[in-house]
């Protein structure tokens, strides 16, 4: 499994949005967002990130674009998280028919007899059979767009999951995000 955050955006805007209830309506926005006025807002955001029930909805405004190369069995579970997530993937239909499949196309060892059968059928252009027999360990690349609120949900639900890929995903994300303080409480 390979997980790489490509971009992360929205932190300052999310915190400004969180603070609108406390802003004096007569105060111009450029004054409100000066660095010296933001520190208190950042502190409040760190406290509210841990609270559910709408108190941390500002986390929905902090977006990440993440490259993930994972086995199909991981994607079957990842697809549970649809709300607020957008994704693009390498089409299995196109990738499995381009060239012979190799051991590196899989997350775990695939018996050579299965690989040989898949490649013979691929050569015969028997797409349906190749797709049906394709092992779940076949690696698929995706770029997903998600937010910190999605991540809180994933971590809360999957941090102790028996599928090791979830621990790998969470550990990789936590090692790359710009604001781990919004998620660290879930790992205790």
ZIMO-V683486 format. One line per field, one symbol per residue. ss: DSSP state (~ for helix, > for strand, _ for the rest). psi: psi as a letter, one per 30 degrees, with the letter a starting at -180 (. if undefined). Layout:
# ZIMO-V683486
ss: ???
psi: ???
This chain:
# ZIMO-V683486
ss: _>>>>>>>>_~~~~~~~~_~~~______~~~~__~~~~~~~~~~~~~~________~~~~~_>>>>>>>>>~~~~~~~_______>>>>__~~~~~~~____~~~>_____~~~~~~~~~~~~___~~~~~~~____>>>>>>>>>>~~~~~~~~~~~_____~~~~~~~~~~~~~___~~~_~~~~_
psi: kkkkkelklfeeeeeeeegeffkkffkkeeefgkefffeeeeeeeeefefkagffgffffgjkkjkkkjllefeeeeefeiekgkklklkkeeeeffelkklefflflkkkeeeeeeeeeeeeghieeeeeefkkfgkkkklkkklleeeeeeeeefgfgkfjfeeeeeeeeeefflfiffffefff.
